[in-house]
Amino acid sequence: MKARAPGNIREKKALLHERLKRQGRILLGFSGGKDSFFLLHQATLALGEANVSAYFVNTPFIGEAARARVAYFRKKFPFPLREIDIDLLRDARMRQNPRQRCFLCKQRMFGALKKEAKRQGIGMVADGTTVSDLQEHRPGRRALEKLGIISPLQEAGFTGAEIVGELKKLGVDDYFLTSSTCLATRFPYELTLEAGLITAIGEVEHFLIGRGIHPLRVRYIPDGVRIETGEAGMAKVLALKKDLLAFCRARNFTFVTLDLGGIKSGAWDDLPAVADPDH
């Protein structure tokens, strides 16, 4: 694929800054991911730190790896960050892990951010969606549209690959240029979500990431886990066999499997919902 000319990136940045300056102030949801960080960085350059309010929404679906991403960006590029806690598992619909979970989750999270923006007198609430995200199955987009959340990176035409290129210039480490999704996506639809099980899955992912295995997803299977990673990651997983088994079994996972199909997005989307043993 032919690389984009540098001037094109400059034009996109200019368009992004122009739209941000038109608003004057911005509140954005910072997930700890590369895209929302890039938006935060550009918004600060365009508007100044005083006019950018970054919020991290803490939910039961946020694991150690996501918090480590937030900590990394804050240490490398210090910036003020506020947090909002939302216990999504108090919602019976979310506990059921329905196919529209992303819609329900985004509705709650960005609804809370809109209220906070209103309290501060900020008219613009933004997320880090890019043009690349539009090519994927993203039910949460509908919630953002209904709430009037804007996506400045998408509007300016930025792709995920372009953002990776820009962040590399800033010295962002390779791992933090990879994508991450919430831990609810590690479970099949209609399987009742429990806080302890979500935490355990997140701990196994964090264990493997800490040993240099990424990109990575650790999916729940009955009584165990299914590990998805690339070919190089598979070799590393096998080399960790003894320690990994001990770590997983300490969290009551009897079976520890490696998916030979590798990492995949939307792993549950084409599969039928599982039968919940509790119903």
Summary of the structure (lengths in Angstrom):
residues: 279
radius of gyration: 19.3
end to end distance: 50.1
largest distance: 57.8
contacts: 840
relative contact order: 0.13
helix: 51%
strand: 12%
